[in-house]
Amino acid sequence: MKKLLIGVLALLLLLVAFAGGYFLAGGALPGTADESAPAVASAGPAAPAAAPPDAAKGEPEKAAPAAVPVRPVATVTAATARFSIELGVFRSAGNAQDFAAVLAGRGLPVEIVETMDAAGGQWHRVRAGAFADRWQAEARRPSFERTAGIGGVVVEEPLAAAQPAKAGGGE
């Protein structure tokens, strides 16, 4: 009986430790608004907040969302940051626009980058943020992932003017 009591107490202690760590790390269910999360500064204009009573109706009435900027990858300007967080890749431009509109509604600074694969197929990449270096992008990635409710990957965008390769081949 003594061993059973010790086992139950140890299991309860582990449960409390894991639950506490999860909530202290800012864990939340994907797709839910987390009021304790810091606000993300957006480079573009802020999207208007949707009224919660309208969302509760059976037939959702959508206001026309602000168009998410779309640019081909070849027209990157020198003022554009080299790193961003890629949250989705789509074949359909409509699906990319819909996903980007949802992310913009959650306060993420998003844009769609059009690329071509080796077979000539067009891809629409939904990217968030603009960062000067990989460290900044990696530091912001967890908060962007929590806000988006989906995992992302830090990607490097080519600059318009070709830069000489670094000695040693590393970053």
The 8 nearest C-alpha neighbors of each residue, nearest first, counted from 0:
[[1, 3, 2, 4, 5, 6, 7, 8],
 [0, 2, 4, 3, 5, 6, 7, 8],
 [3, 1, 5, 4, 0, 6, 7, 8],
 [4, 2, 6, 0, 1, 5, 7, 8],
 [3, 5, 7, 1, 6, 2, 8, 0],
 [6, 4, 2, 8, 3, 7, 9, 1],
 [5, 7, 3, 9, 4, 8, 2, 10],
 [8, 6, 10, 4, 9, 5, 11, 3],
 [7, 9, 11, 5, 10, 6, 12, 4],
 [10, 8, 12, 6, 11, 7, 5, 13],
 [9, 11, 7, 13, 12, 8, 6, 14],
 [12, 10, 8, 14, 9, 13, 7, 15],
 [11, 13, 9, 15, 10, 14, 8, 16],
 [14, 12, 16, 10, 11, 15, 17, 9],
 [13, 15, 11, 17, 12, 16, 18, 10],
 [14, 16, 18, 12, 13, 17, 19, 11],
 [15, 17, 13, 19, 14, 18, 20, 12],
 [18, 16, 20, 14, 19, 15, 21, 13],
 [19, 17, 21, 15, 20, 16, 14, 22],
 [20, 18, 16, 22, 21, 17, 15, 23],
 [19, 21, 23, 17, 18, 22, 24, 16],
 [22, 20, 18, 24, 26, 19, 23, 17],
 [21, 23, 26, 25, 24, 19, 20, 18],
 [22, 24, 20, 25, 21, 19, 26, 18],
 [23, 25, 21, 22, 26, 20, 19, 27],
 [26, 24, 22, 23, 27, 21, 36, 35],
 [27, 25, 22, 21, 24, 28, 23, 145],
 [28, 26, 29, 25, 33, 31, 145, 22],
 [27, 29, 31, 30, 26, 148, 145, 32],
 [30, 28, 148, 31, 27, 145, 149, 147],
 [29, 31, 148, 28, 32, 147, 146, 145],
 [32, 30, 29, 28, 33, 27, 148, 146],
 [33, 31, 34, 30, 146, 105, 27, 29],
 [32, 34, 35, 36, 31, 27, 146, 145],
 [33, 35, 36, 32, 37, 38, 31, 27],
 [34, 36, 33, 37, 25, 38, 32, 27],
 [37, 35, 34, 33, 38, 25, 142, 146],
 [38, 36, 39, 35, 34, 142, 33, 40],
 [37, 39, 40, 36, 106, 34, 35, 41],
 [40, 38, 41, 37, 106, 107, 143, 108],
 [41, 39, 38, 42, 108, 107, 106, 43],
 [40, 42, 108, 43, 39, 107, 106, 45],
 [41, 43, 108, 40, 44, 128, 129, 45],
 [44, 42, 41, 108, 45, 109, 46, 40],
 [45, 43, 46, 42, 41, 108, 65, 47],
 [44, 46, 43, 47, 106, 41, 103, 104],
 [45, 47, 104, 48, 44, 103, 65, 106],
 [48, 46, 49, 45, 104, 64, 65, 50],
 [47, 49, 46, 50, 104, 45, 105, 51],
 [50, 48, 51, 47, 54, 53, 104, 62],
 [49, 51, 52, 53, 48, 54, 47, 55],
 [52, 50, 54, 53, 49, 55, 48, 56],
 [53, 51, 55, 54, 50, 56, 49, 59],
 [54, 52, 55, 51, 56, 50, 59, 60],
 [53, 55, 51, 52, 56, 59, 50, 49],
 [54, 56, 52, 53, 57, 51, 59, 58],
 [57, 55, 58, 54, 53, 59, 52, 60],
 [56, 58, 59, 55, 54, 53, 60, 52],
 [57, 59, 56, 60, 54, 55, 53, 61],
 [60, 58, 54, 61, 56, 57, 53, 55],
 [59, 61, 58, 62, 53, 54, 56, 57],
 [62, 60, 59, 63, 64, 49, 53, 54],
 [61, 63, 64, 60, 49, 65, 47, 59],
 [62, 64, 61, 65, 66, 60, 100, 47],
 [65, 63, 62, 66, 100, 46, 61, 104],
 [64, 66, 67, 63, 46, 100, 103, 47],
 [67, 65, 64, 68, 100, 96, 63, 69],
 [66, 68, 110, 65, 69, 99, 100, 96],
 [67, 69, 110, 111, 66, 70, 109, 112],
 [70, 68, 111, 112, 110, 67, 71, 113],
 [71, 69, 112, 113, 72, 111, 68, 74],
 [70, 72, 113, 73, 112, 74, 114, 69],
 [71, 73, 74, 112, 113, 114, 75, 70],
 [72, 74, 71, 75, 159, 114, 70, 157],
 [75, 73, 72, 71, 76, 159, 70, 158],
 [74, 76, 159, 73, 158, 72, 79, 77],
 [77, 75, 78, 159, 79, 74, 158, 160],
 [76, 78, 79, 159, 158, 75, 160, 80],
 [79, 77, 76, 80, 75, 158, 81, 159],
 [80, 78, 76, 77, 81, 75, 129, 158],
 [79, 81, 129, 130, 131, 82, 78, 83],
 [80, 82, 156, 155, 131, 130, 157, 79],
 [83, 81, 155, 130, 154, 80, 156, 129],
 [82, 84, 129, 128, 154, 153, 127, 130],
 [85, 83, 153, 127, 126, 152, 151, 154],
 [84, 86, 126, 152, 151, 125, 87, 153],
 [87, 85, 151, 125, 126, 84, 150, 152],
 [86, 88, 125, 124, 85, 89, 126, 151],
 [89, 87, 124, 123, 125, 122, 90, 86],
 [90, 88, 123, 91, 122, 95, 124, 87],
 [89, 91, 122, 123, 121, 92, 88, 94],
 [92, 90, 94, 93, 89, 95, 123, 122],
 [91, 93, 95, 94, 96, 123, 90, 89],
 [94, 92, 96, 91, 95, 97, 98, 89],
 [93, 95, 97, 91, 96, 92, 98, 89],
 [94, 96, 92, 98, 93, 97, 89, 99],
 [97, 95, 93, 99, 94, 98, 100, 92],
 [98, 96, 94, 100, 95, 99, 93, 101],
 [99, 97, 95, 101, 100, 96, 94, 102],
 [98, 100, 102, 96, 101, 97, 95, 103],
 [99, 101, 103, 97, 102, 98, 96, 104],
 [102, 100, 104, 98, 99, 103, 97, 105],
 [101, 103, 105, 99, 104, 100, 107, 147],
 [104, 102, 107, 100, 106, 105, 101, 99],
 [103, 105, 101, 102, 106, 46, 100, 48],
 [106, 104, 102, 103, 107, 101, 146, 147],
 [105, 107, 103, 104, 39, 108, 102, 41],
 [106, 108, 103, 102, 109, 105, 41, 127],
 [109, 107, 41, 127, 128, 42, 103, 43],
 [110, 108, 127, 126, 107, 103, 99, 128],
 [111, 109, 68, 126, 67, 125, 69, 127],
 [110, 112, 125, 69, 124, 123, 68, 126],
 [111, 113, 124, 70, 71, 123, 72, 69],
 [112, 114, 71, 123, 122, 72, 70, 124],
 [115, 113, 122, 121, 72, 71, 112, 123],
 [114, 116, 121, 120, 119, 122, 117, 113],
 [115, 117, 119, 120, 118, 121, 114, 122],
 [116, 118, 119, 115, 120, 121, 114, 122],
 [119, 117, 116, 120, 115, 121, 122, 114],
 [120, 118, 116, 117, 115, 121, 114, 122],
 [121, 119, 116, 115, 118, 122, 117, 90],
 [120, 122, 115, 114, 90, 119, 116, 123],
 [123, 121, 90, 114, 89, 113, 115, 124],
 [122, 124, 113, 89, 88, 112, 90, 111],
 [123, 125, 88, 112, 111, 87, 126, 113],
 [126, 124, 111, 87, 86, 110, 85, 88],
 [127, 125, 85, 84, 110, 109, 86, 124],
 [126, 128, 109, 84, 108, 83, 85, 110],
 [127, 129, 83, 108, 84, 109, 130, 126],
 [128, 130, 80, 83, 82, 127, 131, 79],
 [131, 129, 82, 80, 132, 136, 83, 135],
 [130, 132, 80, 81, 82, 129, 135, 133],
 [131, 133, 134, 130, 135, 82, 136, 81],
 [132, 134, 136, 135, 137, 82, 131, 130],
 [135, 133, 137, 136, 132, 138, 131, 130],
 [136, 134, 138, 133, 137, 132, 130, 139],
 [135, 137, 133, 139, 138, 134, 130, 140],
 [138, 136, 140, 134, 139, 135, 133, 153],
 [137, 139, 135, 136, 140, 134, 141, 142],
 [140, 138, 136, 137, 142, 141, 143, 135],
 [139, 141, 137, 143, 142, 138, 136, 144],
 [142, 140, 144, 143, 139, 145, 138, 137],
 [141, 143, 145, 144, 140, 139, 146, 36],
 [144, 142, 140, 146, 141, 145, 147, 139],
 [145, 143, 141, 147, 150, 142, 149, 146],
 [146, 144, 142, 148, 143, 147, 141, 29],
 [145, 147, 143, 144, 148, 142, 105, 30],
 [148, 146, 144, 149, 145, 143, 102, 30],
 [147, 149, 29, 145, 30, 146, 144, 150],
 [150, 148, 144, 147, 151, 86, 145, 29],
 [151, 149, 144, 86, 152, 148, 147, 145],
 [152, 150, 86, 85, 84, 144, 149, 153],
 [151, 153, 85, 84, 154, 86, 150, 140],
 [154, 152, 84, 83, 85, 136, 137, 82],
 [155, 153, 83, 82, 84, 152, 156, 85],
 [154, 156, 82, 81, 157, 83, 153, 133],
 [155, 157, 81, 82, 158, 154, 83, 80],
 [158, 156, 81, 159, 155, 75, 161, 72],
 [157, 159, 160, 77, 75, 156, 161, 76],
 [158, 160, 76, 75, 77, 161, 157, 74],
 [161, 159, 158, 162, 77, 76, 157, 75],
 [162, 160, 159, 158, 163, 157, 164, 77],
 [161, 163, 160, 164, 158, 165, 159, 157],
 [162, 164, 165, 161, 166, 160, 168, 158],
 [165, 163, 162, 166, 168, 167, 169, 161],
 [166, 164, 168, 167, 163, 169, 170, 162],
 [165, 167, 168, 164, 169, 163, 170, 162],
 [166, 168, 169, 165, 170, 164, 163, 162],
 [167, 169, 166, 165, 170, 164, 163, 162],
 [170, 168, 167, 165, 166, 164, 163, 133],
 [169, 168, 165, 167, 166, 133, 164, 132]]
